[in-house]
Amino acid sequence: MKIFIDEFQKLLTEFKELNLPEGKYVIYGSGPLGVRGIRKVHDLDVVVADDLYQKLVKKYPKQEKRDERKRFIKLGKIEIIPASHSLIKNIKKTISKADTIDGLKFVKLEDLIKWKKKMGRPKDFEDVKLIKNYLKRRKKRRI
């Protein structure tokens, strides 16, 4: 377990070094699971406001295309996704209600469940189960 935590902390440290402005990004995908110790994480998906994305494209011109419509900036194990190419309808609202953990914005688990259900991949449904179990355990501890 310690190796898992050390690897994830290294990933978060690399992300912090990007110095993205507060209120312009939210960590999505598996990151919110990793920061809570729900499961091991190998990369970090970050959704950013479109204006920030445009600045980052200039700063990091090498991009990875997934398809003709979507562009992502890949910096090692960190993937930066523009809000307009994500399933997030209101990036400002999502960021404003995100959880701040270790000084970083992570999407709320309830919002992540909705997103993962929309994605509909087998790994997303597994994550939904893990998240629901995690939330159930936390609720029991509070009682």
N, C-alpha and C positions, 0 to 999 in steps of 0.2 A: 504494500500500500504506500509506503514512503516513496518508492521510486515513482509511482504514479503522481503523487503530490509534487515531488521535485520537478518532474517533466512539465506538469501543468503550470507550476509557478514560473518556470523558465519561459514558457510561452506567454504568460501574462506580463512578465518583465519585458520581453521583446515588444509586446503590444504597447506597453506604457511608453517605451522609447520613441514611438511614433508621435507622441504628444498631440493626439487628436483633440480638437476643442470640445469642451463639455457642451452637451446639448445637441451635438451633431452626429452622434453614433450610438449604437446599441449592439451589444454582443448577443448573437443569436445562435442557432444550430445547437451543437453539443456543449458549447461554452457554459451556459447556465447550469447544465448538469454537472460538468466538471468542477465548477467553483463550489458546488454544494456537496461534492463527493458522491454523487449519484452513480456515475460511471466514469470510466477512463476516457480521456479525450486526446485526440491526436492532432487536432488543428483548431483554428479559431475562425469562425465566420462572423464578420462585422458588417452590419448594415449602416450606411452613412447617408446623410442628407445629400441630395443631388448636387448642391452647390459645393459642398466639401469634396465630393467625388470628382468634380471637374478640376479642382485644385490638385487633388492627388494624382490624377491622370497626367498632369503636366510634370509633377514631381517624380512620378514613377511611370514613365511612358511605356515600359514593357508590360503588356497586358496578356492575359490568357483569355481566349474566347471559348465559351462553352457551346454557343451556337451563334447564329447571325444576329440575334436580337439582344443577347445578354453579354455584358462585358464585366469582368472581374479583375481586380488588381490582386495578384498573388505575390506576397512577400514572404518567402519561406513557407511556413505553415499557417500564415495569416492570410485570409482571403477577404478582401474588401468589396462589398456589393453595394451598388447604388440603390437607394430606396425605390426608385422608379422601376427597377428590375427585380424587386422582391415582392413577396405577397403581402407586404405591409401597406395598408391603405392610408394611414395617417402617421407618418414618421415622427412628427413633433409630439403627438399624443403618446405614442409608444415609448419614446425616449423619456418624456416627462413622468410617466408612471413606472418606468423601469426601476428595478432594485439596484441600489448602489452597494457594491460589495468590494472591499479593498480598494475603494476609490474609483471603481469602474462601473459602468452602466450595463446591467444584464437584464434581458427581457424577463418580465414576470413569467413564472412557470405556467400560470393559467393561459396567458397569451401564447406561450410556446406550444402548449397542448393543441390549441386551435390551429396554429401554423403547421404543426407536424401532421395533424389530421388532413389538412389541405394538401400537403405534400404527398401523402398516401403511400409512401414507400414502406416496405417491410421493416426497415430499421427505424422508421419514424413511429410505427405502431408499437414497436418494442420500447422505444423511449417514452411513449405515452404511458405505457404500463408502469415503467420505472418511476416516472414523475408522479403518477397517481398513488403508487405505493409510498413514495417519499412523503407526499402531502398528507396521506392518511396517518403515517407514523408520527409526523410532526403534530398533527391535530390531537392524537392520543396523548402525546407528552404534555400538551397544554392543559388537558383535562385533569 
